[in-house]
Amino acid sequence: MITIPEPLKNKSDVSDLKKRLDWGEPALTIIDVRDRDAFNQSHITGAVSLPMDELVNRALNNFELIRDIYVYGATEKETALAVTKLRVAGYENVAELVGGLKAWKAAGYAIEG
């Protein structure tokens, strides 16, 4: 029996995101708001790079406002700021990925770069 993952939370653990990815739910996006050099060195498999200064404009041009979005940055503060910017822009389903890339790596999940 396949268990359906829980709905998106305001703050999600990396295990929450991993469950959704393993379930195969396609209607989500993972956004890395760190600078491009950091992204190119290492990032969560499937994440897209939208540095903070381009975040809102590029998101609005590429993603529906109802899309589920997981965000991580270099710090929890940067992640929270990015999530706030997206919510102010009208995105309804945005989650801070608690622990970001560091927590993702610590859990042994797939990375690229």
C-alpha positions as CSV (number, residue, x, y, z in Angstrom):
1,M,0.0,0.0,0.0
2,I,1.3,3.4,-1.0
3,T,1.0,6.1,1.7
4,I,0.1,9.6,0.4
5,P,2.4,12.2,1.9
6,E,1.1,14.9,4.2
7,P,0.2,18.3,2.6
8,L,2.9,21.0,2.4
9,K,3.7,22.6,5.7
10,N,5.0,26.2,6.3
11,K,8.2,24.6,7.6
12,S,9.0,21.1,6.3
13,D,11.7,18.7,7.3
14,V,13.9,17.2,4.5
15,S,12.1,13.9,5.2
16,D,8.8,15.5,4.3
17,L,10.1,16.6,0.9
18,K,11.8,13.2,0.3
19,K,8.5,11.4,0.9
20,R,6.8,13.6,-1.7
21,L,9.6,13.0,-4.2
22,D,9.6,9.3,-3.6
23,W,5.8,9.2,-4.0
24,G,6.3,10.8,-7.4
25,E,4.1,13.9,-7.0
26,P,5.1,16.1,-9.9
27,A,3.4,19.3,-8.8
28,L,6.2,20.8,-6.7
29,T,9.3,22.8,-7.2
30,I,12.5,23.0,-5.1
31,I,14.1,26.5,-5.2
32,D,17.7,27.1,-4.1
33,V,18.1,30.9,-3.4
34,R,21.9,30.7,-2.7
35,D,24.2,32.3,-5.2
36,R,25.0,30.5,-8.5
37,D,28.5,29.4,-7.4
38,A,27.1,27.7,-4.3
39,F,24.4,26.1,-6.4
40,N,26.9,24.8,-9.0
41,Q,29.1,23.3,-6.3
42,S,26.2,21.3,-4.8
43,H,22.4,21.3,-4.6
44,I,19.4,19.1,-4.0
45,T,18.8,16.9,-7.1
46,G,16.0,18.6,-9.1
47,A,16.3,22.0,-7.5
48,V,16.3,25.1,-9.6
49,S,18.6,28.1,-9.0
50,L,16.7,31.4,-8.4
51,P,19.1,33.6,-6.5
52,M,17.5,36.1,-4.1
53,D,17.8,39.1,-6.4
54,E,16.0,37.3,-9.2
55,L,13.6,35.2,-7.1
56,V,10.3,36.9,-7.4
57,N,10.5,37.9,-11.1
58,R,11.7,34.5,-12.3
59,A,9.2,32.7,-10.1
60,L,6.3,34.7,-11.4
61,N,7.5,34.1,-15.0
62,N,7.8,30.3,-14.5
63,F,5.5,29.0,-11.7
64,E,1.8,29.2,-11.1
65,L,0.8,30.9,-7.8
66,I,-0.8,27.6,-6.5
67,R,2.3,25.5,-7.1
68,D,3.8,23.8,-4.1
69,I,7.3,25.3,-3.6
70,Y,10.0,24.2,-1.2
71,V,12.7,26.8,-0.6
72,Y,16.2,26.6,0.9
73,G,19.1,29.1,1.2
74,A,22.5,29.4,2.8
75,T,20.9,30.1,6.2
76,E,17.5,29.7,7.9
77,K,17.2,33.5,7.8
78,E,17.8,33.7,4.1
79,T,15.3,30.8,3.6
80,A,12.7,32.6,5.7
81,L,13.2,35.9,3.7
82,A,12.8,34.1,0.4
83,V,9.6,32.4,1.6
84,T,8.2,35.8,2.7
85,K,9.0,37.4,-0.6
86,L,7.2,34.6,-2.5
87,R,4.2,34.8,-0.2
88,V,4.0,38.6,-0.6
89,A,4.1,38.0,-4.4
90,G,1.0,35.8,-4.1
91,Y,2.3,32.3,-3.8
92,E,0.1,30.3,-1.4
93,N,1.9,27.0,-0.9
94,V,5.5,27.8,0.1
95,A,7.6,25.9,2.6
96,E,10.9,26.6,4.3
97,L,13.0,23.5,4.0
98,V,14.3,23.3,7.6
99,G,18.1,22.7,7.6
100,G,18.4,23.2,3.9
101,L,21.1,21.5,1.9
102,K,23.1,20.6,5.0
103,A,20.2,18.6,6.4
104,W,19.5,17.0,3.0
105,K,23.1,15.8,2.8
106,A,23.1,14.6,6.4
107,A,20.1,12.4,5.6
108,G,22.1,10.9,2.7
109,Y,19.6,12.1,0.0
110,A,20.7,12.7,-3.6
111,I,22.6,15.8,-4.5
112,E,24.0,17.2,-7.8
113,G,27.1,19.3,-8.4
